[in-house]
Amino acid sequence: MRLVNEAAKAIKLDSKYCRSLLPVRGEDFSKTDCGQVLIIAGLSGMIGAAYMASFAAFRCGAGLVRILTAESGISPIQCLLPEAICVSEDEAFGHLDSFDAVAIGPGMGVSDKTATLIRRVCKDFDGPIVIDADGLNTLAYEDFDLSDVIRDAKNVCLTPHRAEAARLIGCSASEINLENRIEFCRTISKKYSSICLLKGKNTCVTDFDRRLAINTSGNPGMATAGSGDVLTGMITAFAGQGLELFDATCLAAFLHGRAGDEAAWNLGQISMMARDIIDNISTAINDL
């Protein structure tokens, strides 16, 4: 009954609500006024994760996107996404205060290197941080001792799917379902003193015990490789444009689902891919 009541009181993420969150560009804005973001991704041979997140960030209005990725991925990314700038680790962390938002985790693998990068970002960057995919899996690995680092950062968004959520709190994925997902989302949020977005049907977003939002868009066709990387880039872009991280997460969740709905309408749920979600972001934004 408590969960039913919580859901009834939650913010409903729909067109009406999200329209008010969309950033507005000033007539004299330059690219530096539209959010400079850093995407740290694709360090374990999964360069596509860096590409997906960065492309989605551009589609959501980021003025500048810089990518820290594996050296082997620089040439492919520059060919696929020439608007982005690939940087070295020294360049990224030497100018960390120039970024408006940072994302870390997609396609990085669980390793000492990933843990070191997460620790550096959380300790040295004061702005909004989005942690996804292998960033979450690394956080869940107790030997890396990252929990306090995340809690101390204060402005972090964790974006787990059900299996990643289970690892973060030490349960089995089968224990998380539609009936109790709000409770698990809150548990993660409290444990890490962060915003938590728990992916799935009716994706939910919470920041501790303060606010709860439930998404109304999306479809099963979005359960495809790269979809989460796209969402990471979207959240980072909106946070980089000055939205409060909770609002950026809510807006991205809804538009991600709407873009996925457009892709499913055009291609069918079985055939759609993550890149099709990116291709429909502009339609989702324009239809708000």
Backbone as CSV, one residue per row, in Angstrom:
resi,resn,N_x,N_y,N_z,CA_x,CA_y,CA_z,C_x,C_y,C_z
1,MET,0.824,-1.207,0.000,0.000,0.000,0.000,0.858,1.257,0.000
2,ARG,1.981,1.214,0.771,2.861,2.380,0.848,3.430,2.716,-0.528
3,LEU,3.818,1.675,-1.285,4.390,1.906,-2.602,3.345,2.435,-3.575
4,VAL,2.115,1.960,-3.435,1.026,2.465,-4.277,0.815,3.954,-4.005
5,ASN,0.836,4.313,-2.732,0.670,5.720,-2.358,1.813,6.573,-2.870
6,GLU,3.034,6.038,-2.787,4.196,6.772,-3.290,4.066,7.024,-4.781
7,ALA,3.677,6.011,-5.529,3.527,6.150,-6.970,2.470,7.194,-7.308
8,ALA,1.391,7.223,-6.515,0.313,8.179,-6.767,0.780,9.613,-6.540
9,LYS,1.715,9.791,-5.619,2.210,11.133,-5.292,3.408,11.547,-6.154
10,ALA,3.933,10.630,-6.951,5.149,10.903,-7.716,4.912,11.908,-8.843
11,ILE,5.969,12.565,-9.245,5.938,13.415,-10.431,5.726,12.519,-11.650
12,LYS,4.783,12.875,-12.481,4.511,12.114,-13.692,5.300,12.738,-14.841
13,LEU,6.260,11.992,-15.365,7.080,12.511,-16.460,6.334,12.338,-17.777
14,ASP,5.727,13.441,-18.227,5.005,13.462,-19.490,5.371,14.738,-20.241
15,SER,4.756,14.941,-21.389,5.090,16.102,-22.214,4.855,17.416,-21.475
16,LYS,3.740,17.510,-20.781,3.402,18.750,-20.084,4.447,19.111,-19.045
17,TYR,4.859,18.126,-18.248,5.831,18.402,-17.200,7.209,18.701,-17.792
18,CYS,7.618,17.899,-18.765,8.983,18.010,-19.284,9.178,19.220,-20.192
19,ARG,8.096,19.715,-20.767,8.202,20.905,-21.616,8.791,22.082,-20.840
20,SER,8.440,22.184,-19.570,8.915,23.299,-18.754,10.384,23.163,-18.367
21,LEU,10.943,21.971,-18.535,12.336,21.735,-18.155,13.314,21.997,-19.292
22,LEU,12.830,22.010,-20.517,13.715,22.084,-21.677,14.529,23.380,-21.661
23,PRO,15.847,23.307,-21.812,16.674,24.523,-21.816,16.296,25.457,-22.969
24,VAL,16.424,26.734,-22.722,16.148,27.745,-23.745,17.445,28.475,-24.075
25,ARG,17.760,28.578,-25.347,18.989,29.245,-25.760,18.759,30.742,-25.951
26,GLY,19.696,31.520,-25.435,19.650,32.950,-25.674,20.059,33.283,-27.097
27,GLU,19.605,34.409,-27.588,19.880,34.782,-28.974,21.365,34.975,-29.249
28,ASP,22.126,35.350,-28.217,23.551,35.607,-28.428,24.434,34.519,-27.817
29,PHE,23.877,33.329,-27.588,24.657,32.227,-27.024,25.755,31.781,-27.987
30,SER,26.885,31.394,-27.442,27.920,30.698,-28.198,27.940,29.244,-27.750
31,LYS,28.754,28.437,-28.385,28.781,27.012,-28.024,29.210,26.801,-26.571
32,THR,30.029,27.682,-26.040,30.460,27.529,-24.649,29.349,27.854,-23.659
33,ASP,28.314,28.530,-24.120,27.164,28.818,-23.256,26.161,27.669,-23.222
34,CYS,26.361,26.684,-24.090,25.388,25.594,-24.226,25.855,24.292,-23.585
35,GLY,26.850,24.399,-22.742,27.302,23.221,-22.011,28.521,22.561,-22.613
36,GLN,29.605,22.543,-21.837,30.810,21.817,-22.224,30.870,20.554,-21.371
37,VAL,30.800,19.402,-22.012,30.727,18.153,-21.258,31.886,17.224,-21.612
38,LEU,32.218,16.383,-20.656,33.270,15.381,-20.832,32.642,14.001,-20.709
39,ILE,32.899,13.155,-21.697,32.425,11.778,-21.684,33.647,10.873,-21.540
40,ILE,33.722,10.129,-20.451,34.812,9.179,-20.232,34.229,7.790,-20.444
41,ALA,34.584,7.178,-21.557,33.901,5.943,-21.950,34.725,5.173,-22.973
42,GLY,34.387,3.900,-23.137,34.987,3.108,-24.198,36.444,2.785,-24.001
43,LEU,36.881,2.589,-22.765,38.299,2.346,-22.521,38.684,0.874,-22.610
44,SER,37.729,-0.014,-22.834,38.047,-1.437,-22.877,37.715,-2.062,-24.226
45,GLY,37.831,-1.297,-25.283,37.562,-1.814,-26.613,36.140,-1.600,-27.078
46,MET,35.274,-1.101,-26.195,33.879,-0.842,-26.571,33.721,0.633,-26.928
47,ILE,34.324,1.001,-28.044,34.349,2.395,-28.462,32.952,2.903,-28.809
48,GLY,32.090,1.981,-29.216,30.723,2.376,-29.556,30.006,3.064,-28.413
49,ALA,30.340,2.684,-27.179,29.694,3.304,-26.015,30.033,4.786,-25.942
50,ALA,31.294,5.122,-26.198,31.711,6.530,-26.189,31.018,7.295,-27.313
51,TYR,30.928,6.674,-28.467,30.279,7.306,-29.620,28.797,7.564,-29.348
52,MET,28.101,6.545,-28.837,26.666,6.682,-28.583,26.380,7.787,-27.575
53,ALA,27.099,7.771,-26.463,26.862,8.769,-25.423,27.163,10.172,-25.922
54,SER,28.234,10.324,-26.672,28.639,11.641,-27.154,27.694,12.167,-28.230
55,PHE,27.284,11.302,-29.133,26.348,11.698,-30.186,25.024,12.142,-29.558
56,ALA,24.556,11.381,-28.580,23.309,11.738,-27.905,23.434,13.070,-27.178
57,ALA,24.609,13.330,-26.597,24.824,14.608,-25.905,24.700,15.772,-26.879
58,PHE,25.268,15.621,-28.054,25.133,16.670,-29.068,23.672,16.850,-29.474
59,ARG,22.965,15.743,-29.685,21.562,15.822,-30.100,20.686,16.519,-29.043
60,CYS,21.143,16.501,-27.794,20.380,17.154,-26.721,20.885,18.555,-26.419
61,GLY,21.724,19.077,-27.292,22.063,20.484,-27.198,23.405,20.839,-26.609
62,ALA,24.220,19.863,-26.219,25.540,20.190,-25.678,26.342,20.987,-26.701
63,GLY,26.940,22.085,-26.250,27.690,22.931,-27.176,29.032,22.355,-27.558
64,LEU,29.699,21.721,-26.616,31.002,21.093,-26.839,31.035,19.746,-26.125
65,VAL,31.504,18.734,-26.818,31.655,17.407,-26.213,33.098,16.960,-26.392
66,ARG,33.741,16.697,-25.272,35.091,16.136,-25.296,35.032,14.706,-24.790
67,ILE,35.844,13.843,-25.392,35.784,12.411,-25.108,37.154,11.914,-24.662
68,LEU,37.177,11.250,-23.512,38.360,10.523,-23.072,38.083,9.051,-23.292
69,THR,38.800,8.455,-24.237,38.542,7.072,-24.607,39.857,6.385,-24.915
70,ALA,39.795,5.112,-25.258,40.997,4.366,-25.610,41.652,4.977,-26.843
71,GLU,42.973,4.947,-26.870,43.699,5.532,-27.999,43.266,4.912,-29.323
72,SER,42.961,3.625,-29.299,42.540,2.937,-30.523,41.193,3.421,-31.031
73,GLY,40.445,4.102,-30.169,39.128,4.560,-30.569,39.087,5.970,-31.108
74,ILE,40.186,6.689,-30.991,40.184,8.097,-31.380,39.894,8.274,-32.864
75,SER,40.583,7.540,-33.701,40.395,7.695,-35.148,38.972,7.340,-35.590
76,PRO,38.426,6.197,-35.154,37.039,5.896,-35.541,36.039,6.953,-35.080
77,ILE,36.202,7.431,-33.853,35.260,8.428,-33.346,35.377,9.731,-34.114
78,GLN,36.597,10.132,-34.444,36.772,11.370,-35.193,36.142,11.272,-36.578
79,CYS,36.123,10.057,-37.143,35.474,9.862,-38.439,33.950,9.852,-38.307
80,LEU,33.452,9.193,-37.274,32.008,9.065,-37.088,31.368,10.325,-36.518
81,LEU,32.125,11.036,-35.668,31.574,12.192,-34.968,32.617,13.315,-34.962
82,PRO,32.828,13.946,-36.106,33.886,14.962,-36.202,33.638,16.192,-35.341
83,GLU,32.401,16.372,-34.884,32.111,17.523,-34.019,32.755,17.385,-32.635
84,ALA,33.025,16.158,-32.216,33.586,15.909,-30.888,35.104,16.102,-30.899
85,ILE,35.641,16.316,-29.702,37.091,16.470,-29.532,37.571,15.373,-28.599
86,CYS,38.503,14.559,-29.063,39.084,13.520,-28.225,40.273,14.093,-27.457
87,VAL,40.348,13.787,-26.179,41.390,14.352,-25.329,42.115,13.241,-24.586
88,SER,43.330,13.547,-24.149,44.094,12.614,-23.335,43.660,12.743,-21.877
89,GLU,44.095,11.810,-21.052,43.765,11.877,-19.629,44.331,13.149,-19.001
90,ASP,45.560,13.496,-19.364,46.168,14.712,-18.817,45.393,15.955,-19.238
91,GLU,44.952,15.976,-20.494,44.176,17.128,-20.972,42.828,17.219,-20.258
92,ALA,42.172,16.082,-20.084,40.856,16.072,-19.437,40.941,16.543,-17.994
93,PHE,41.864,15.980,-17.238,41.938,16.310,-15.817,42.696,17.600,-15.555
94,GLY,43.479,18.033,-16.532,44.152,19.313,-16.390,43.218,20.491,-16.564
95,HIS,42.064,20.248,-17.199,41.083,21.314,-17.426,39.701,20.889,-16.937
96,LEU,39.672,20.094,-15.870,38.405,19.542,-15.396,37.412,20.630,-14.999
97,ASP,37.930,21.744,-14.494,37.030,22.817,-14.049,36.395,23.575,-15.200
98,SER,36.792,23.267,-16.430,36.185,23.935,-17.583,34.909,23.234,-18.043
99,PHE,34.655,22.043,-17.511,33.473,21.282,-17.932,32.268,21.624,-17.059
100,ASP,31.096,21.539,-17.674,29.849,21.795,-16.956,29.212,20.514,-16.440
101,ALA,29.600,19.370,-16.991,29.101,18.067,-16.539,30.039,16.990,-17.059
102,VAL,30.103,15.884,-16.331,30.974,14.763,-16.696,30.188,13.461,-16.607
103,ALA,30.367,12.592,-17.597,29.810,11.236,-17.551,30.958,10.241,-17.564
104,ILE,30.795,9.159,-16.832,31.850,8.148,-16.778,31.247,6.758,-16.626
105,GLY,31.813,5.791,-17.337,31.406,4.405,-17.138,31.117,3.555,-18.350
106,PRO,30.402,4.062,-19.374,30.019,3.177,-20.478,31.221,2.547,-21.186
107,GLY,31.181,1.238,-21.318,32.197,0.534,-22.086,33.598,0.611,-21.526
108,MET,33.755,0.749,-20.211,35.085,0.922,-19.634,35.663,-0.345,-19.024
109,GLY,34.833,-1.332,-18.753,35.308,-2.518,-18.064,35.462,-2.253,-16.575
110,VAL,35.472,-3.323,-15.805,35.687,-3.225,-14.359,37.165,-3.457,-14.097
111,SER,37.853,-2.428,-13.645,39.302,-2.517,-13.488,39.807,-1.463,-12.517
112,ASP,41.064,-1.597,-12.128,41.704,-0.578,-11.295,41.697,0.770,-12.001
113,LYS,41.882,0.752,-13.312,41.908,1.996,-14.092,40.561,2.711,-14.007
114,THR,39.482,1.960,-14.187,38.151,2.561,-14.087,37.921,3.141,-12.699
115,ALA,38.306,2.402,-11.671,38.137,2.879,-10.296,38.941,4.154,-10.064
116,THR,40.156,4.197,-10.589,40.999,5.385,-10.427,40.374,6.603,-11.092
117,LEU,39.823,6.414,-12.278,39.208,7.536,-12.991,37.951,8.025,-12.262
118,ILE,37.152,7.099,-11.760,35.958,7.494,-10.996,36.373,8.298,-9.767
119,ARG,37.382,7.804,-9.077,37.852,8.483,-7.862,38.356,9.891,-8.193
120,ARG,39.094,10.023,-9.280,39.622,11.338,-9.660,38.501,12.311,-10.019
121,VAL,37.535,11.842,-10.786,36.417,12.711,-11.165,35.645,13.168,-9.929
122,CYS,35.314,12.228,-9.062,34.484,12.566,-7.897,35.208,13.475,-6.908
123,LYS,36.512,13.358,-6.817,37.264,14.182,-5.873,37.632,15.547,-6.443
124,ASP,37.827,15.609,-7.762,38.364,16.838,-8.362,37.334,17.680,-9.103
125,PHE,36.129,17.130,-9.346,35.124,17.857,-10.116,33.933,18.193,-9.231
126,ASP,33.546,19.457,-9.227,32.456,19.907,-8.349,31.087,19.898,-9.018
127,GLY,31.040,19.697,-10.334,29.776,19.763,-11.056,29.047,18.428,-11.094
128,PRO,27.969,18.350,-11.878,27.185,17.117,-11.976,27.953,15.987,-12.653
129,ILE,27.819,14.801,-12.080,28.510,13.608,-12.566,27.482,12.510,-12.812
130,VAL,27.540,11.905,-13.984,26.653,10.790,-14.321,27.499,9.526,-14.389
131,ILE,27.122,8.507,-13.613,27.858,7.243,-13.594,26.946,6.129,-14.085
132,ASP,27.426,5.406,-15.089,26.598,4.375,-15.721,27.438,3.136,-16.009
133,ALA,26.765,2.051,-16.324,27.364,0.838,-16.879,28.538,0.332,-16.035
134,ASP,29.736,0.226,-16.630,30.872,-0.312,-15.888,31.317,0.605,-14.755
135,GLY,30.926,1.856,-14.800,31.147,2.717,-13.643,30.369,2.202,-12.446
136,LEU,29.139,1.756,-12.681,28.306,1.192,-11.611,28.833,-0.170,-11.160
137,ASN,29.256,-0.983,-12.115,29.785,-2.297,-11.766,31.072,-2.178,-10.956
138,THR,31.870,-1.177,-11.263,33.093,-0.928,-10.498,32.748,-0.437,-9.100
139,LEU,31.759,0.434,-9.016,31.302,0.930,-7.717,30.806,-0.213,-6.837
140,ALA,30.144,-1.185,-7.437,29.588,-2.312,-6.679,30.664,-3.264,-6.170
141,TYR,31.843,-3.205,-6.755,32.937,-4.101,-6.372,33.615,-3.539,-5.124
142,GLU,33.374,-4.153,-3.990,33.781,-3.580,-2.705,35.282,-3.373,-2.575
143,ASP,36.083,-4.178,-3.283,37.532,-4.047,-3.163,38.037,-2.685,-3.605
144,PHE,37.259,-2.001,-4.456,37.692,-0.682,-4.936,37.356,0.431,-3.942
145,ASP,36.475,0.152,-2.981,36.192,1.076,-1.876,35.814,2.477,-2.379
146,LEU,34.787,2.529,-3.218,34.378,3.800,-3.825,33.132,4.424,-3.197
147,SER,32.473,3.716,-2.305,31.193,4.205,-1.787,31.304,5.582,-1.143
148,ASP,32.293,5.765,-0.283,32.458,7.065,0.382,32.813,8.154,-0.613
149,VAL,33.561,7.804,-1.638,33.937,8.770,-2.671,32.693,9.293,-3.380
150,ILE,31.764,8.388,-3.683,30.524,8.775,-4.355,29.674,9.635,-3.424
151,ARG,29.543,9.218,-2.176,28.724,9.970,-1.222,29.267,11.381,-1.005
152,ASP,30.571,11.504,-0.958,31.179,12.811,-0.703,31.058,13.755,-1.899
153,ALA,30.857,13.198,-3.096,30.784,14.033,-4.305,29.521,14.885,-4.346
154,LYS,28.434,14.409,-3.731,27.196,15.181,-3.534,26.326,15.371,-4.777
155,ASN,26.916,15.500,-5.959,26.138,15.847,-7.161,26.265,14.751,-8.213
156,VAL,25.862,13.538,-7.830,26.057,12.355,-8.669,24.711,11.741,-9.033
157,CYS,24.608,11.257,-10.267,23.446,10.493,-10.719,23.904,9.095,-11.116
158,LEU,23.303,8.087,-10.514,23.560,6.691,-10.854,22.404,6.183,-11.703
159,THR,22.717,5.455,-12.788,21.671,5.076,-13.738,21.638,3.561,-13.988
160,PRO,21.372,2.762,-12.979,21.421,1.311,-13.162,20.192,0.722,-13.843
161,HIS,20.427,-0.371,-14.588,19.305,-1.240,-14.921,19.169,-2.246,-13.781
162,ARG,18.238,-3.165,-13.902,17.906,-4.026,-12.768,19.107,-4.834,-12.263
163,ALA,19.890,-5.413,-13.172,21.035,-6.230,-12.751,22.096,-5.378,-12.065
164,GLU,22.350,-4.192,-12.605,23.330,-3.295,-11.983,22.849,-2.821,-10.618
165,ALA,21.548,-2.560,-10.518,20.976,-2.155,-9.236,21.160,-3.255,-8.196
166,ALA,20.953,-4.489,-8.603,21.110,-5.616,-7.681,22.552,-5.692,-7.174
167,ARG,23.512,-5.475,-8.050,24.917,-5.506,-7.626,25.217,-4.389,-6.641
168,LEU,24.623,-3.233,-6.851,24.908,-2.080,-5.986,24.426,-2.289,-4.551
169,ILE,23.386,-3.080,-4.384,22.845,-3.257,-3.028,22.924,-4.706,-2.541
170,GLY,23.581,-5.565,-3.319,23.852,-6.912,-2.852,22.656,-7.836,-2.786
171,CYS,21.810,-7.797,-3.810,20.697,-8.738,-3.881,20.693,-9.362,-5.276
172,SER,19.738,-10.218,-5.548,19.627,-10.800,-6.885,18.692,-9.947,-7.739
173,ALA,18.946,-9.934,-9.034,18.123,-9.130,-9.935,16.662,-9.557,-9.903
174,SER,16.423,-10.828,-9.634,15.040,-11.329,-9.613,14.220,-10.750,-8.460
175,GLU,14.896,-10.194,-7.457,14.186,-9.592,-6.330,13.600,-8.227,-6.669
176,ILE,14.069,-7.613,-7.752,13.601,-6.284,-8.138,12.534,-6.437,-9.207
177,ASN,11.350,-5.911,-8.960,10.254,-6.046,-9.908,9.432,-4.759,-9.941
178,LEU,8.381,-4.772,-10.746,7.556,-3.573,-10.914,6.888,-3.140,-9.618
179,GLU,6.634,-4.092,-8.736,5.939,-3.763,-7.493,6.849,-3.085,-6.473
180,ASN,8.150,-3.395,-6.505,9.032,-2.858,-5.461,10.167,-1.979,-5.986
181,ARG,10.142,-1.648,-7.252,11.259,-0.916,-7.861,11.470,0.456,-7.217
182,ILE,10.397,1.103,-6.784,10.542,2.407,-6.130,11.358,2.257,-4.847
183,GLU,11.052,1.216,-4.086,11.773,0.972,-2.837,13.260,0.743,-3.100
184,PHE,13.575,-0.047,-4.134,14.976,-0.317,-4.452,15.676,0.941,-4.981
185,CYS,14.962,1.716,-5.752,15.527,2.970,-6.270,15.890,3.895,-5.103
186,ARG,15.012,3.998,-4.139,15.286,4.827,-2.960,16.455,4.262,-2.143
187,THR,16.532,2.957,-2.043,17.606,2.326,-1.276,18.968,2.685,-1.858
188,ILE,19.078,2.619,-3.176,20.338,2.976,-3.831,20.640,4.450,-3.646
189,SER,19.626,5.276,-3.809,19.800,6.721,-3.654,20.318,7.065,-2.261
190,LYS,19.746,6.438,-1.253,20.167,6.702,0.125,21.563,6.151,0.398
191,LYS,21.830,4.952,-0.078,23.123,4.309,0.196,24.278,5.138,-0.321
192,TYR,24.096,5.738,-1.513,25.196,6.466,-2.142,25.011,7.985,-2.111
193,SER,23.988,8.445,-1.392,23.715,9.893,-1.299,23.701,10.533,-2.686
194,SER,22.973,9.914,-3.577,22.971,10.340,-4.978,21.561,10.291,-5.543
195,ILE,21.415,10.874,-6.712,20.196,10.660,-7.487,20.295,9.263,-8.090
196,CYS,19.196,8.548,-8.116,19.182,7.239,-8.761,18.077,7.194,-9.808
197,LEU,18.436,6.776,-10.994,17.473,6.472,-12.049,17.521,4.969,-12.250
198,LEU,16.415,4.291,-11.948,16.336,2.846,-12.129,15.581,2.558,-13.418
199,LYS,16.302,2.013,-14.396,15.749,1.793,-15.729,14.768,0.632,-15.750
200,GLY,13.891,0.676,-16.740,12.922,-0.394,-16.938,11.560,0.190,-17.262
201,LYS,10.556,-0.647,-17.288,9.196,-0.156,-17.510,8.867,0.857,-16.420
202,ASN,8.365,2.025,-16.830,8.095,3.111,-15.884,9.343,3.438,-15.054
203,THR,10.426,3.731,-15.777,11.676,4.162,-15.141,11.375,5.150,-14.019
204,CYS,12.028,4.968,-12.872,11.804,5.889,-11.766,13.092,6.631,-11.413
205,VAL,12.918,7.844,-10.934,14.030,8.714,-10.564,13.757,9.248,-9.165
206,THR,14.750,9.169,-8.295,14.559,9.706,-6.950,15.842,10.330,-6.425
207,ASP,15.678,11.307,-5.552,16.819,11.866,-4.833,16.530,11.756,-3.341
208,PHE,17.009,10.649,-2.766,16.816,10.340,-1.357,15.305,10.227,-1.068
209,ASP,14.851,10.930,-0.042,13.427,10.875,0.315,12.691,12.126,-0.135
210,ARG,13.326,12.931,-0.973,12.707,14.203,-1.342,11.732,14.057,-2.503
211,ARG,12.234,13.776,-3.670,11.382,13.734,-4.857,11.408,12.357,-5.512
212,LEU,10.304,12.020,-6.125,10.182,10.774,-6.877,9.473,11.084,-8.181
213,ALA,10.032,10.627,-9.284,9.407,10.813,-10.592,9.296,9.463,-11.287
214,ILE,8.198,9.279,-12.009,7.979,8.034,-12.748,7.724,8.371,-14.213
215,ASN,8.467,7.715,-15.080,8.383,8.008,-16.509,7.190,7.324,-17.164
216,THR,6.654,7.982,-18.186,5.488,7.435,-18.889,5.802,7.018,-20.321
217,SER,7.036,7.236,-20.773,7.371,6.923,-22.163,8.264,5.685,-22.242
218,GLY,8.460,5.180,-23.447,9.351,4.046,-23.649,8.614,2.765,-23.996
219,ASN,9.373,1.751,-24.438,8.795,0.483,-24.864,9.848,-0.621,-24.794
220,PRO,9.443,-1.888,-24.863,10.390,-3.002,-24.730,11.467,-3.049,-25.810
221,GLY,11.242,-2.413,-26.942,12.247,-2.401,-27.997,13.523,-1.679,-27.596
222,MET,13.452,-0.891,-26.531,14.613,-0.133,-26.072,15.581,-0.998,-25.267
223,ALA,15.205,-2.242,-25.016,16.107,-3.182,-24.348,17.086,-3.722,-25.384
224,THR,18.042,-2.870,-25.743,19.002,-3.200,-26.785,20.338,-2.544,-26.469
225,ALA,21.411,-3.146,-26.932,22.751,-2.670,-26.608,22.936,-1.208,-27.009
226,GLY,23.465,-0.413,-26.101,23.739,0.988,-26.390,22.670,1.950,-25.941
227,SER,21.483,1.429,-25.629,20.389,2.306,-25.220,20.747,3.084,-23.952
228,GLY,21.368,2.424,-22.997,21.770,3.097,-21.770,22.851,4.134,-21.999
229,ASP,23.746,3.876,-22.953,24.790,4.851,-23.285,24.167,6.132,-23.832
230,VAL,23.130,5.961,-24.628,22.409,7.119,-25.172,21.814,7.949,-24.029
231,LEU,21.173,7.282,-23.086,20.575,7.985,-21.952,21.634,8.735,-21.142
232,THR,22.782,8.121,-20.951,23.875,8.777,-20.224,24.273,10.089,-20.894
233,GLY,24.423,10.059,-22.193,24.783,11.276,-22.919,23.715,12.343,-22.825
234,MET,22.455,11.926,-22.826,21.342,12.877,-22.750,21.300,13.577,-21.396
235,ILE,21.414,12.801,-20.322,21.422,13.404,-18.984,22.572,14.389,-18.851
236,THR,23.745,13.979,-19.314,24.939,14.820,-19.194,24.771,16.121,-19.961
237,ALA,24.184,16.045,-21.137,23.972,17.252,-21.945,23.056,18.247,-21.244
238,PHE,21.950,17.755,-20.706,21.000,18.665,-20.045,21.581,19.226,-18.749
239,ALA,22.323,18.407,-18.015,22.980,18.915,-16.809,24.026,19.960,-17.181
240,GLY,24.703,19.744,-18.289,25.713,20.687,-18.748,25.140,22.017,-19.186
241,GLN,23.861,22.027,-19.530,23.198,23.274,-19.931,22.572,24.004,-18.751
242,GLY,22.869,23.535,-17.554,22.464,24.276,-16.371,21.268,23.744,-15.616
243,LEU,20.639,22.668,-16.096,19.529,22.097,-15.347,20.043,21.443,-14.074
244,GLU,19.270,21.564,-13.007,19.568,20.796,-11.809,19.632,19.323,-12.208
245,LEU,20.528,18.570,-11.595,20.768,17.200,-12.031,19.508,16.338,-11.966
246,PHE,18.680,16.520,-10.964,17.424,15.763,-10.891,16.541,16.089,-12.090
247,ASP,16.414,17.369,-12.426,15.587,17.775,-13.567,16.186,17.285,-14.878
248,ALA,17.502,17.353,-14.997,18.167,16.867,-16.210,17.909,15.373,-16.396
249,THR,17.934,14.642,-15.298,17.698,13.199,-15.351,16.256,12.904,-15.760
250,CYS,15.324,13.634,-15.188,13.905,13.434,-15.523,13.626,13.767,-16.989
251,LEU,14.134,14.899,-17.451,13.905,15.304,-18.836,14.510,14.287,-19.799
252,ALA,15.729,13.850,-19.516,16.381,12.871,-20.385,15.630,11.549,-20.402
253,ALA,15.146,11.119,-19.242,14.418,9.849,-19.180,13.181,9.882,-20.071
254,PHE,12.433,10.978,-19.992,11.212,11.070,-20.795,11.533,11.157,-22.285
255,LEU,12.470,12.019,-22.661,12.801,12.182,-24.081,13.450,10.925,-24.656
256,HIS,14.231,10.245,-23.860,14.818,8.970,-24.273,13.706,7.981,-24.616
257,GLY,12.700,7.901,-23.751,11.575,7.014,-24.016,10.763,7.439,-25.220
258,ARG,10.548,8.741,-25.357,9.786,9.243,-26.507,10.519,8.971,-27.816
259,ALA,11.828,9.188,-27.818,12.623,8.897,-29.022,12.558,7.401,-29.336
260,GLY,12.577,6.583,-28.276,12.432,5.145,-28.471,11.065,4.767,-29.011
261,ASP,10.039,5.470,-28.576,8.690,5.213,-29.089,8.592,5.572,-30.574
262,GLU,9.241,6.677,-30.955,9.266,7.063,-32.369,9.987,6.002,-33.196
263,ALA,11.103,5.511,-32.678,11.864,4.480,-33.389,11.042,3.207,-33.538
264,ALA,10.333,2.830,-32.475,9.512,1.622,-32.530,8.358,1.781,-33.522
265,TRP,7.799,2.979,-33.577,6.712,3.251,-34.522,7.190,3.093,-35.966
266,ASN,8.398,3.561,-36.233,8.927,3.539,-37.597,9.525,2.193,-37.996
267,LEU,10.141,1.506,-37.033,10.917,0.311,-37.366,10.391,-0.967,-36.730
268,GLY,9.596,-0.822,-35.696,9.154,-1.974,-34.918,10.086,-2.229,-33.752
269,GLN,9.554,-2.749,-32.678,10.355,-2.966,-31.477,11.463,-3.986,-31.685
270,ILE,11.231,-4.980,-32.524,12.235,-6.021,-32.722,13.440,-5.490,-33.480
271,SER,13.240,-4.631,-34.454,14.320,-4.196,-35.340,15.058,-2.953,-34.874
272,MET,14.498,-2.186,-33.959,15.131,-0.929,-33.580,16.447,-1.157,-32.834
273,MET,17.354,-0.177,-33.002,18.662,-0.214,-32.349,18.879,1.100,-31.604
274,ALA,19.927,1.135,-30.796,20.195,2.342,-30.002,20.400,3.571,-30.880
275,ARG,21.048,3.385,-32.015,21.280,4.537,-32.894,19.962,5.109,-33.430
276,ASP,18.929,4.255,-33.490,17.614,4.744,-33.926,16.988,5.646,-32.863
277,ILE,17.306,5.390,-31.608,16.851,6.287,-30.543,17.481,7.661,-30.735
278,ILE,18.788,7.689,-31.003,19.471,8.957,-31.244,18.850,9.690,-32.422
279,ASP,18.558,8.956,-33.488,17.996,9.578,-34.693,16.641,10.224,-34.438
280,ASN,15.972,9.820,-33.369,14.639,10.356,-33.087,14.602,11.317,-31.899
281,ILE,15.755,11.661,-31.349,15.789,12.614,-30.240,15.242,13.970,-30.668
282,SER,15.636,14.431,-31.845,15.178,15.748,-32.296,13.662,15.787,-32.446
283,THR,13.064,14.699,-32.938,11.607,14.635,-33.053,10.961,14.681,-31.674
284,ALA,11.530,13.943,-30.730,10.995,13.927,-29.372,11.041,15.319,-28.742
285,ILE,12.140,16.031,-28.958,12.276,17.383,-28.411,11.293,18.339,-29.083
286,ASN,11.213,18.275,-30.388,10.345,19.200,-31.125,8.865,18.960,-30.846
287,ASP,8.513,17.738,-30.443,7.117,17.409,-30.168,6.676,17.749,-28.744
288,LEU,7.617,18.214,-27.913,7.233,18.583,-26.545,6.219,19.723,-26.548
